[in-house]
């Protein structure tokens, strides 16, 4: 039973007495005496939507965030009424709605409270703009911690902090500065080993207070719109994150080259400099798959144009770069130069596609080209037009991918840094002001870009990047953490930001390696590369104002370190690709903070440095200068030192050696890590064998390797290779079973298996129950085994 209290919020006196109740299949409606309606929708057994109306009226139900393929369905739904409350029960949770106050309490079926309202829903009229400011307050449970919220440059655990969501161009932002470039109003609560999540799907300026103002209260509110939030129950954190990610969607698989290393700068020009850059990579044998062209490739910063003095024949240049393995990525911004001699501007003007101010004139603001107008990407006609603009750039000129920047939208020389709040938007047939559309503007721009790139690179797969994003943008795009700074503090920030983004449904993310503003020294650059190769999006990008930031820009020692780690990245591509497949298919984040990995261990709740890369690899970057090592925490289980093979028991903190050429890197016992040979770019070599590093464990473990053609869409028709391995280690034997799925035939015929940590000498080997001569499968006489890729069972017997 909920204990009632009476709290007054500017004229709205609680309790809110429920005077009417009705049920329509999976929807429940509770109407109060003062015109509030609570709509509860059961989406899944553990996923519930809460939506509040005032004055007896709901606003039109529309969201850019929700994936059209989000899962729905439940296997049990019951409701009942008592003298004091209404009860809704699924097979996982029960929801109590108090009759006197409309307050909600959610518990598991054993009665353990998961989440409960404090004063619950309350609101006040927004006299300046109309509508309401809406707020929800929750009781903070004992020992509760909070995670998620996307692009925040602060500690992983948000307990005691207040953050806001208003996508903002924050050049050279600092630790704890807020808001930044993305608005992802989703958080995970954890208490008493129970995890849950709340996604507040409201695109206005939103704020979240995680027991900052009042120690025992967590609240979230918006400057307009509805109180509309989704609740997800775990009890483990993984289920919560996967449920939110399922609701807002995941991307299709990228081309494999998009997971390689990318080099960028503001700006590489003219053509001769770009060609010199490409040649240097190949001469020094430093792997690289993509070169980026920033705004200076354009004619006077006009989007969809080329400066023919700097790039006289862009198609020829792009073709020549491609022959040497480089894909060309170009920037496109939303600001269209006000110029009557500019065809893009004229088209948008003629079609009435630009955003307008409240009284009718076209909204203008200064960006790189000078005065600009901004297409209204919340208009589906504008998105379709914008997508078509990529035909010449992609299909005719040959550009491989597109990078959308400044799409908050950023507007210079105004205090707000963005469009005036009275700017009008179509919002897919739900007209509104910039107050509502601002946070989704960048997402709708990159959505249009994605559709255009996808159409014109077909039958290949698209790759696009955005700076600004709202929840759900991950369906269309990758992203990075914006204009960071070349400091050790920002190396720490990059680490926590990318972990947090992965926990917030957007895994295809990285940072500007080395820092965008200012210039790192060689040591910082080397340490940042060591971290960056373990981020899903791996790119060096810098302003160019403070010096060069290519892999060879420092001394030979740093260049060699960078090469070694980029080679490791390319070796791990099949592992990384399998991570992405898990993310795309099963909503599993590609990086996992330690609290995600083991929420039962309180030592993980405030760890920021260590993370799990995929399912099997533990990474802990060095984030201080002059370090020869560092202390790090090993979570439960046993972990092999990647460099030495030493086996370390988890559940404790330990000093580890990490000189300038080493990052603390560990592999979970029982893991099977697939590797490709080192390539200078994806597709340079035909893969003639797949290496499997197998880390012995006494007991049973499972691993997966996913492969396909690395491009195109045949994988959606079953043309992929999915190999599920089961490892069973015993005192004197090791059994590895393989279960295959998919019709894709890999180009290699054999596995090269490296057995690591094997506690016995090999006496005999059986392949599919047939003993084979050791010389046949152990050509080098060590613990390396060559075996056909289609084996069903490999039995290694000890002496």
C-alpha positions in Angstrom: 0.0 0.0 0.0 1.2 3.5 -0.8 1.4 5.9 2.1 -0.3 9.2 1.2 1.0 12.7 1.7 -0.5 16.0 0.7 1.9 18.3 -1.2 0.9 21.5 -3.0 2.5 22.5 -6.3 1.4 26.0 -7.3 -2.2 25.5 -7.2 -2.4 21.8 -7.9 -3.4 20.2 -4.5 -2.8 16.6 -3.9 -4.2 14.0 -3.4 -5.6 13.6 -6.9 -8.7 11.6 -6.3 -9.4 9.1 -9.0 -13.0 9.4 -10.1 -13.1 7.1 -13.2 -11.3 4.0 -14.3 -11.5 1.9 -17.5 -9.5 -0.8 -19.3 -9.0 -1.3 -23.0 -7.1 -4.5 -23.5 -3.5 -3.5 -22.6 -4.3 0.1 -21.8 -5.6 1.4 -18.4 -7.1 4.9 -17.9 -7.3 6.6 -14.5 -9.1 10.0 -14.5 -8.9 12.3 -11.5 -11.2 15.0 -10.2 -9.0 17.8 -11.4 -8.7 16.6 -15.0 -5.6 14.5 -15.0 -5.7 11.3 -16.9 -3.0 8.6 -16.4 -2.7 6.1 -19.3 -0.8 3.0 -18.5 0.1 0.7 -21.4 1.6 -2.7 -20.9 4.1 -3.2 -23.8 5.8 -6.3 -22.5 5.9 -8.2 -19.3 8.7 -5.9 -18.0 8.0 -2.8 -20.1 5.3 -0.3 -19.2 4.4 3.1 -20.6 3.1 5.9 -18.4 1.5 8.9 -20.0 -0.3 11.8 -18.3 -2.8 14.3 -19.7 -4.1 17.5 -18.1 -7.4 19.1 -18.6 -8.8 15.8 -19.8 -6.9 15.9 -23.1 -3.9 14.0 -24.4 -1.7 15.6 -27.0 -1.2 13.8 -30.3 0.7 10.6 -29.8 3.9 10.9 -31.9 7.5 10.1 -31.3 10.7 10.2 -33.4 12.4 8.0 -30.8 10.4 4.8 -30.9 11.6 2.1 -33.4 8.8 0.8 -35.8 10.2 -2.7 -35.1 10.1 -2.4 -31.3 9.0 -5.7 -29.6 5.5 -5.9 -28.1 3.6 -8.6 -26.4 3.1 -10.2 -22.9 2.0 -13.6 -21.6 0.0 -12.5 -18.6 -2.0 -9.4 -17.7 -4.4 -9.1 -14.7 -6.0 -6.2 -12.9 -8.1 -5.8 -9.8 -9.5 -3.0 -7.6 -9.3 -2.7 -3.8 -10.7 -0.1 -1.5 -7.5 2.0 -1.7 -5.8 1.2 -5.0 -5.9 -0.4 -8.4 -3.5 -3.3 -9.1 -2.1 -4.3 -12.5 0.0 -7.5 -12.7 2.1 -9.1 -15.4 4.2 -12.2 -15.2 7.1 -10.0 -14.0 5.9 -7.0 -12.1 2.9 -5.5 -10.3 1.8 -1.8 -10.5 -0.2 -0.2 -7.7 -2.1 3.1 -8.5 -3.3 4.9 -5.4 -6.9 6.0 -5.6 -6.4 9.2 -3.5 -3.2 10.5 -5.0 -2.7 8.8 -8.4 0.8 7.9 -7.2 2.3 4.8 -8.6 4.4 2.0 -7.0 6.1 -0.7 -9.0 7.3 -3.9 -7.4 8.3 -7.4 -8.3 6.0 -10.3 -7.7 7.6 -10.9 -4.3 6.7 -7.4 -3.2 10.2 -5.9 -3.4 9.8 -2.2 -4.4 11.5 -1.4 -7.7 10.4 2.2 -8.2 7.8 4.4 -6.6 6.4 8.0 -6.9 7.3 10.6 -4.3 4.7 13.2 -5.1 4.4 11.8 -8.5 3.1 13.8 -11.5 2.6 17.5 -11.1 2.6 20.5 -13.5 2.3 24.2 -13.8 1.2 26.4 -16.6 3.9 27.9 -18.8 2.7 31.5 -19.0 5.3 32.6 -21.5 4.9 29.9 -24.1 1.7 28.1 -23.3 1.2 24.5 -22.3 2.6 23.1 -19.1 5.9 22.5 -17.4 5.6 18.8 -16.4 7.4 17.1 -13.6 7.7 13.6 -12.0 9.3 12.9 -8.7 10.4 9.5 -7.4 11.6 8.2 -4.1 15.3 7.4 -4.0 15.7 3.9 -2.6 18.4 3.2 0.0 21.8 2.9 -1.7 20.4 3.7 -5.2 22.8 4.5 -8.0 22.1 6.0 -11.4 23.6 5.4 -14.9 23.0 6.3 -18.5 21.8 9.7 -19.9 24.1 9.5 -23.0 26.6 12.3 -23.7 27.6 13.5 -20.2 31.2 14.5 -19.4 30.9 13.4 -15.8 31.3 10.4 -13.5 29.6 7.2 -14.7 27.5 7.0 -11.5 25.1 10.0 -11.6 24.1 9.8 -7.9 23.9 13.3 -6.5 24.1 15.1 -9.8 21.7 17.2 -11.9 21.9 17.1 -15.7 19.9 18.5 -18.6 19.1 17.7 -22.2 19.4 20.5 -24.8 21.7 19.6 -27.6 24.4 22.2 -27.6 27.5 23.1 -29.6 30.1 23.1 -26.7 33.5 23.7 -28.2 36.3 22.6 -25.8 33.8 21.6 -23.1 35.1 20.8 -19.6 34.6 18.0 -17.1 31.0 18.1 -15.7 29.9 20.8 -18.2 26.3 20.3 -19.3 24.5 20.1 -21.6 26.5 18.8 -24.6 25.7 17.5 -28.1 23.1 14.8 -27.4 19.8 14.5 -25.6 19.2 10.9 -24.4 16.7 11.1 -21.5 17.1 7.5 -20.4 18.6 6.4 -17.1 19.1 3.1 -15.2 18.5 2.9 -11.5 20.1 0.2 -9.3 19.4 -0.6 -5.7 19.3 -3.8 -3.7 20.6 -5.7 -6.7 17.5 -4.6 -8.7 17.9 -2.6 -11.9 15.2 -0.7 -13.8 15.2 2.0 -16.4 13.2 5.1 -17.2 13.0 6.7 -20.7 11.4 10.2 -20.5 10.3 10.6 -24.2 10.0 14.3 -24.3 11.9 16.4 -26.8 11.6 19.8 -25.0 14.4 20.9 -22.7 14.5 18.3 -19.9 16.2 18.1 -16.6 17.0 15.1 -14.3 17.9 15.5 -10.6 19.4 12.3 -9.1 19.1 13.1 -5.4 20.9 16.4 -5.9 18.4 18.9 -4.4 16.8 16.5 -2.0 18.7 13.4 -0.9 15.8 11.0 -1.0 14.1 12.3 -4.2 14.9 11.8 -7.8 12.9 13.8 -10.3 12.7 14.7 -14.0 10.9 17.5 -15.7 10.4 19.3 -19.1 9.7 22.8 -20.2 6.7 21.6 -22.2 5.0 18.6 -23.8 3.7 15.6 -22.0 4.8 13.6 -19.0 5.4 10.5 -21.1 7.9 7.9 -19.8 8.7 4.2 -20.3 9.6 1.9 -17.4 11.8 -1.2 -17.9 12.4 -3.8 -15.2 15.5 -6.0 -15.1 16.2 -7.1 -12.5 19.7 -7.3 -14.1 21.0 -4.2 -15.8 21.6 -6.0 -19.1 17.8 -6.6 -19.5 17.1 -3.0 -18.9 19.6 -1.7 -21.4 18.5 -4.2 -24.0 14.8 -3.4 -23.5 15.4 0.3 -23.9 17.6 -0.3 -27.0 14.9 -2.6 -28.5 12.3 0.2 -28.0 14.5 2.9 -29.7 16.2 0.6 -32.2 19.6 -0.4 -33.5 21.4 0.2 -36.8 21.9 -2.3 -39.5 25.4 -3.7 -39.9 27.9 -1.2 -41.2 30.4 -2.0 -43.9 33.4 -3.6 -42.2 35.7 -0.7 -43.3 33.6 1.6 -41.1 35.1 -0.3 -38.1 38.6 0.4 -39.3 40.8 3.4 -38.5 39.8 6.8 -39.9 42.0 10.0 -40.2 40.4 13.5 -40.1 41.4 17.1 -39.6 39.9 20.5 -40.1 41.0 20.5 -42.9 42.9 18.4 -45.4 43.3 20.4 -48.6 44.2 20.8 -51.4 44.2 17.5 -53.3 48.0 17.3 -53.2 47.9 17.3 -49.4 45.3 14.6 -49.3 47.3 12.4 -51.7 50.5 13.0 -49.7 48.6 12.0 -46.5 47.4 8.8 -48.1 50.8 7.9 -49.4 52.4 8.5 -46.0 50.0 6.0 -44.4 50.9 3.3 -47.0 54.7 4.1 -46.9 54.8 3.7 -43.1 52.5 0.7 -43.2 50.1 2.3 -40.7 46.6 0.8 -41.3 43.9 3.3 -42.3 40.5 2.9 -44.1 39.1 6.4 -44.5 40.2 10.0 -45.0 37.8 12.9 -44.1 37.3 16.2 -45.9 36.1 19.0 -43.6 34.3 22.1 -44.8 37.2 23.5 -46.8 36.6 21.1 -49.7 33.5 23.1 -50.5 33.1 26.2 -52.7 32.8 28.9 -50.1 31.4 26.4 -47.5 28.3 25.8 -49.7 27.1 22.2 -49.1 27.0 19.8 -52.1 29.7 21.8 -54.0 33.5 21.5 -54.5 36.2 24.1 -54.6 37.6 23.3 -58.0 40.8 25.2 -57.3 41.6 22.9 -54.3 40.0 19.8 -55.9 39.9 20.2 -59.6 38.7 16.6 -60.3 37.2 15.1 -57.1 35.9 12.0 -58.8 39.4 11.1 -60.1 40.9 11.8 -56.7 38.3 9.7 -54.9 38.8 6.8 -57.4 42.6 7.0 -57.0 42.3 7.0 -53.2 39.9 4.1 -53.3 42.4 2.0 -55.4 44.8 2.4 -52.6 42.2 1.3 -50.0 41.0 4.7 -48.8 37.3 5.6 -48.5 36.5 9.3 -48.7 34.2 10.8 -46.1 32.9 14.4 -46.6 31.2 16.8 -44.2 27.7 18.3 -44.8 26.3 20.9 -42.5 22.6 22.0 -42.2 23.3 25.8 -42.8 22.6 26.6 -46.4 24.3 29.8 -47.5 22.0 32.7 -48.4 23.0 33.1 -52.0 20.7 33.6 -55.0 23.4 32.1 -57.3 23.5 28.9 -55.2 21.3 26.1 -56.6 20.6 24.4 -53.3 19.5 27.6 -51.7 17.3 28.4 -54.6 15.6 25.0 -54.6 14.9 25.2 -50.9 13.6 28.7 -51.3 11.3 27.8 -54.2 9.9 24.7 -52.5 9.4 26.6 -49.2 11.7 24.2 -47.3 13.4 26.5 -44.9 12.5 27.0 -41.3 10.6 30.2 -40.5 10.1 32.5 -37.6 6.8 32.7 -35.8 5.6 35.7 -37.9 6.6 34.2 -41.2 10.1 35.4 -42.3 12.7 32.7 -43.0 14.9 32.0 -40.0 18.5 33.0 -40.7 21.7 32.6 -38.7 25.4 33.0 -39.2 27.5 29.8 -39.6 30.7 29.1 -41.6 29.4 30.4 -45.0 28.0 33.6 -43.4 24.3 34.1 -43.3 22.5 30.8 -43.7 19.0 29.4 -43.8 18.1 26.0 -42.4 16.0 23.3 -44.0 13.2 22.0 -41.8 14.2 18.3 -41.5 11.1 17.6 -39.4 9.2 17.9 -42.7 9.1 14.6 -44.5 9.1 16.3 -47.9 12.3 18.2 -46.9 14.0 15.0 -45.8 13.1 13.4 -49.1 14.5 16.4 -51.0 17.7 16.4 -48.9 18.2 12.7 -49.5 18.1 13.3 -53.3 20.8 16.0 -53.0 23.3 13.2 -52.3 22.9 11.7 -55.8 25.7 13.7 -57.4 28.0 13.5 -54.4 27.6 9.8 -53.9 26.5 8.1 -57.1 28.4 10.4 -59.5 31.4 11.7 -57.7 32.0 8.5 -55.6 32.1 9.8 -52.1 31.7 6.8 -49.7 30.2 8.3 -46.6 28.9 11.5 -45.1 29.5 13.3 -41.8 26.8 15.7 -40.5 28.3 18.4 -38.2 26.9 21.6 -36.7 23.4 20.0 -36.7 22.3 21.0 -33.2 21.7 23.3 -35.2 24.7 25.5 -34.2 24.3 29.2 -34.9 27.2 31.6 -34.3 27.3 35.0 -32.6 24.0 34.5 -30.7 23.9 33.8 -27.0 21.7 30.7 -27.4 24.1 29.1 -29.9 21.1 27.9 -31.9 17.9 28.9 -33.7 15.5 31.3 -31.9 12.9 29.4 -29.9 10.0 30.8 -31.9 11.3 29.1 -35.1 8.5 26.9 -36.6 8.8 23.3 -37.6 6.4 20.9 -39.3 7.3 18.0 -37.0 5.8 15.4 -39.4 2.4 17.1 -39.4 2.4 18.2 -35.8 3.5 21.9 -36.1 5.5 23.2 -33.2 8.2 25.7 -32.2 11.9 25.1 -31.9 11.4 24.5 -28.2 10.0 21.1 -29.1 12.0 20.4 -32.3 15.5 21.6 -31.3 16.6 18.3 -29.7 15.5 16.2 -32.7 16.7 18.5 -35.4 20.1 16.9 -35.8 18.5 13.4 -35.7 16.1 14.2 -38.5 18.9 15.7 -40.6 21.1 12.6 -40.3 18.0 10.5 -40.9 17.5 12.2 -44.3 21.3 11.9 -44.9 21.1 8.2 -44.1 18.3 7.7 -46.6 20.2 9.5 -49.3 23.5 7.8 -48.7 21.8 4.4 -48.5 20.0 4.9 -51.8 23.1 6.0 -53.7 25.7 3.6 -52.3 23.5 0.6 -52.8 24.1 -2.3 -53.2 26.7 -1.4 -50.6 25.8 -0.4 -47.0 25.7 3.2 -45.9 27.9 4.8 -43.3 27.0 8.2 -41.8 28.0 10.2 -38.7 26.3 12.9 -36.7 27.3 15.2 -33.9 23.8 16.0 -32.6 21.4 13.3 -31.6 18.2 12.4 -29.7 17.2 9.0 -28.5 16.7 6.7 -31.4 19.2 8.3 -33.7 21.3 5.1 -33.5 19.0 3.6 -36.0 20.5 5.8 -38.7 24.0 6.8 -37.7 27.2 6.6 -35.8 28.4 9.5 -33.6 31.3 11.0 -31.7 31.6 13.0 -28.5 32.2 16.4 -30.1 34.9 19.1 -29.8 37.0 17.8 -27.0 40.5 19.0 -25.8 44.0 17.5 -25.9 44.3 17.0 -22.2 44.7 14.0 -19.8 41.4 15.0 -18.2 39.7 14.7 -21.6 41.2 11.2 -22.1 39.3 10.3 -18.9 36.2 12.1 -20.2 36.3 10.2 -23.5 36.4 6.9 -21.6 33.4 7.6 -19.5 31.4 9.2 -22.3 31.7 6.3 -24.7 30.8 3.8 -21.9 27.8 5.9 -21.0 26.7 6.2 -24.7 26.9 2.4 -25.1 24.7 2.0 -22.0 22.3 4.5 -23.5 21.5 2.5 -26.6 24.0 4.3 -28.9 27.0 2.0 -29.3 28.5 3.1 -32.6 30.5 5.9 -30.9 34.0 7.2 -30.4 35.9 10.4 -29.5 38.2 12.6 -31.4 41.4 10.7 -30.6 44.1 13.0 -29.3 41.7 15.8 -28.7 40.1 18.3 -31.2 41.2 21.5 -29.6 44.9 22.2 -28.8 47.6 19.5 -29.4 48.6 16.5 -27.4 52.2 15.5 -26.7 53.3 12.1 -28.0 52.6 10.3 -24.7 49.0 11.5 -24.5 48.5 10.7 -28.2 49.8 7.2 -27.7 47.7 6.6 -24.6 44.6 7.9 -26.5 45.2 5.6 -29.4 45.5 2.7 -27.0 42.0 3.6 -25.7 40.5 4.6 -29.0 41.1 1.2 -30.7 38.7 -0.2 -28.3 35.9 2.2 -29.2 33.4 1.1 -31.8 34.1 4.3 -33.9 37.9 4.9 -34.2 38.9 8.2 -35.6 41.6 10.9 -35.1 40.2 14.4 -35.6 41.8 17.7 -34.7 41.2 21.4 -35.4 44.6 21.8 -37.1 45.0 25.1 -35.3 47.7 23.8 -32.9 49.8 21.5 -35.0 49.7 18.1 -36.8 48.0 15.1 -35.3 48.8 12.3 -37.7 50.3 9.0 -36.3 53.8 10.1 -37.4 53.5 13.6 -36.0 55.5 12.8 -32.9 58.7 10.7 -32.5 59.5 7.2 -33.9 58.6 5.6 -30.6 55.1 7.0 -30.7 54.7 6.2 -34.4 55.6 2.6 -33.7 53.2 2.4 -30.7 50.4 3.8 -32.8 51.1 1.3 -35.6 51.2 -1.6 -33.2 47.8 -0.7 -31.7 46.1 0.0 -35.1 47.4 -3.4 -36.2 45.8 -4.9 -33.1 42.5 -3.1 -34.1 42.6 -4.7 -37.5 43.4 -8.1 -36.1 40.4 -7.9 -33.8 38.0 -6.8 -36.6 36.1 -10.2 -36.6 35.7 -9.9 -32.9 34.5 -6.3 -33.2 32.2 -7.2 -36.1 30.7 -10.0 -34.0 30.1 -7.3 -31.2 28.3 -5.1 -33.7 26.2 -8.1 -34.8 25.2 -8.7 -31.2 24.3 -5.0 -30.8 22.3 -4.9 -34.0 20.4 -8.2 -33.5 20.2 -8.5 -29.7 20.5 -4.9 -28.4 23.6 -5.7 -26.5 25.9 -2.7 -25.8 29.3 -3.0 -27.5 31.1 -1.7 -24.4 30.0 -2.5 -20.9 31.0 -0.7 -17.7 31.9 -3.0 -14.8 28.6 -2.3 -13.1 26.8 -3.7 -16.2 29.1 -6.8 -16.1 28.5 -7.5 -12.4 26.0 -5.3 -10.6 26.1 -7.6 -7.5 29.6 -6.4 -6.7 29.3 -3.0 -5.0 32.9 -2.3 -6.0 31.8 -1.9 -9.6 29.1 0.7 -8.8 31.6 3.7 -8.9 34.3 2.4 -11.2 34.9 4.6 -14.3 38.1 3.4 -15.9 37.7 -0.3 -16.6 35.3 -1.6 -19.1 34.4 -4.8 -21.0 35.1 -4.7 -24.8 32.4 -7.0 -26.3 31.9 -10.1 -24.1 35.4 -11.3 -23.4 38.1 -8.5 -23.1 38.8 -6.3 -20.1 40.4 -2.9 -20.9 41.7 -0.3 -18.5 43.4 2.7 -20.1 46.3 4.6 -18.5 45.0 8.1 -18.0 48.0 9.9 -16.3 51.3 11.0 -17.6 54.6 9.3 -16.9 52.9 6.2 -15.7 54.7 2.8 -15.6 51.6 1.1 -14.3 48.4 1.7 -12.5 45.9 0.1 -10.1 42.8 -1.5 -11.7 39.9 -3.6 -10.5 39.4 -7.1 -11.8 35.7 -8.1 -11.8 34.6 -11.6 -10.9 36.1 -14.5 -12.8 39.6 -15.2 -13.9 41.4 -13.1 -16.5 44.5 -13.8 -18.7 47.0 -11.0 -19.2 46.8 -10.5 -23.0 50.6 -9.7 -23.1 52.1 -12.2 -20.7 49.4 -15.0 -20.4 49.4 -14.7 -16.6 46.1 -15.8 -15.1 44.7 -13.4 -12.5 41.8 -14.0 -10.0 39.0 -11.4 -10.2 37.1 -9.7 -7.4 40.0 -7.5 -6.3 42.1 -4.4 -7.1 45.6 -5.0 -8.3 48.7 -3.0 -9.5 49.5 -3.8 -13.1 52.5 -2.8 -15.2 51.7 -0.6 -18.1 54.7 1.3 -19.6 54.2 3.6 -22.6 53.8 0.8 -25.0 51.3 -1.2 -23.0 47.6 -0.8 -22.0 46.3 -3.1 -19.3 44.4 -5.7 -21.4 42.9 -9.0 -20.2 40.9 -11.8 -21.7 38.3 -13.8 -19.7 39.2 -17.4 -19.2 37.2 -19.7 -21.6 37.1 -17.0 -24.3 37.6 -17.7 -28.0 38.9 -14.5 -29.7 38.8 -14.5 -33.6 41.5 -12.6 -35.4 42.3 -11.6 -39.0 45.8 -11.0 -40.3 47.0 -7.4 -40.2 45.8 -5.5 -43.2 46.5 -1.9 -44.3 42.8 -1.6 -45.0 39.7 -3.8 -45.0 39.8 -6.0 -48.2 43.5 -5.6 -48.8 44.1 -9.3 -48.3 42.1 -12.3 -48.9 41.5 -14.0 -45.5 43.1 -17.4 -46.0 42.7 -18.5 -42.4 41.0 -17.4 -39.2 43.0 -17.3 -36.0 41.2 -18.4 -32.9 42.9 -17.5 -29.6 41.4 -20.0 -27.1 41.9 -19.3 -23.4 41.7 -22.4 -21.4 39.2 -22.7 -18.6 38.2 -25.6 -16.4 34.5 -25.6 -17.0 32.1 -24.6 -19.7 32.0 -21.4 -21.7 30.4 -20.3 -25.0 31.6 -17.9 -27.7 30.4 -16.7 -31.0 31.9 -15.6 -34.3 29.8 -13.8 -36.9 31.0 -13.2 -40.4 29.5 -12.2 -43.8 30.6 -10.6 -47.0 31.5 -7.4 -45.1 29.4 -5.3 -47.5 25.9 -5.5 -49.1 22.6 -6.9 -47.9 22.9 -10.6 -48.6 23.3 -11.2 -44.9 19.7 -10.2 -44.4 18.7 -13.2 -46.6 20.7 -15.8 -44.6 24.0 -15.3 -46.4 26.1 -15.1 -43.2 28.3 -17.4 -41.1 27.4 -17.8 -37.5 29.7 -20.1 -35.5 28.7 -20.9 -31.9 31.5 -22.5 -29.9 31.2 -24.4 -26.7 34.3 -24.9 -24.7 34.5 -27.6 -22.0 37.8 -27.7 -20.1 38.8 -30.5 -17.8 41.9 -31.4 -15.9 43.4 -33.5 -18.7 41.3 -32.6 -21.7 39.7 -29.8 -23.6 36.7 -30.2 -25.8 35.5 -27.6 -28.3 32.3 -28.0 -30.1 31.1 -26.0 -33.0 27.5 -25.3 -34.1 27.1 -23.5 -37.4 24.3 -21.4 -39.0 23.9 -19.4 -42.2 24.8 -20.1 -45.8 27.8 -17.8 -46.3 30.9 -19.6 -47.2 34.0 -17.9 -45.7 37.0 -17.6 -48.0 39.3 -19.4 -45.7 39.3 -23.2 -45.1 41.2 -23.6 -41.8 41.3 -22.3 -38.3 44.7 -21.5 -36.7 44.0 -22.3 -33.1 46.3 -20.8 -30.4 45.8 -22.6 -27.1 46.6 -20.3 -24.2 46.9 -21.4 -20.6 46.6 -25.1 -21.4 47.6 -26.8 -18.2 48.8 -30.1 -19.7 51.0 -31.4 -22.6 49.0 -32.5 -25.6 49.1 -36.3 -26.0 46.4 -36.8 -28.7 43.9 -34.8 -30.8 40.6 -36.1 -32.1 38.6 -34.2 -34.8 35.0 -35.3 -35.0 35.8 -38.5 -33.1 38.7 -39.5 -35.3 42.3 -39.3 -33.9 44.6 -37.4 -36.2 48.4 -37.5 -36.2 49.9 -34.7 -34.1 52.2 -33.7 -36.9 49.2 -33.1 -39.1 47.5 -30.7 -36.9 50.5 -29.3 -34.9 52.9 -28.4 -37.6 55.1 -26.3 -35.3 55.0 -28.7 -32.4 53.7 -26.0 -30.0 50.2 -25.3 -28.7 49.0 -24.1 -32.2 46.6 -26.4 -34.0 45.5 -26.2 -37.6 42.0 -27.7 -38.2 39.4 -27.5 -40.9 36.9 -24.7 -40.3 33.9 -27.0 -40.4 34.8 -29.4 -37.6 32.0 -30.3 -35.2 34.1 -31.4 -32.2 37.7 -30.9 -31.4 39.0 -33.1 -28.5 42.4 -32.3 -27.1 43.7 -34.9 -24.7 46.4 -34.4 -22.2 49.3 -36.6 -21.2 
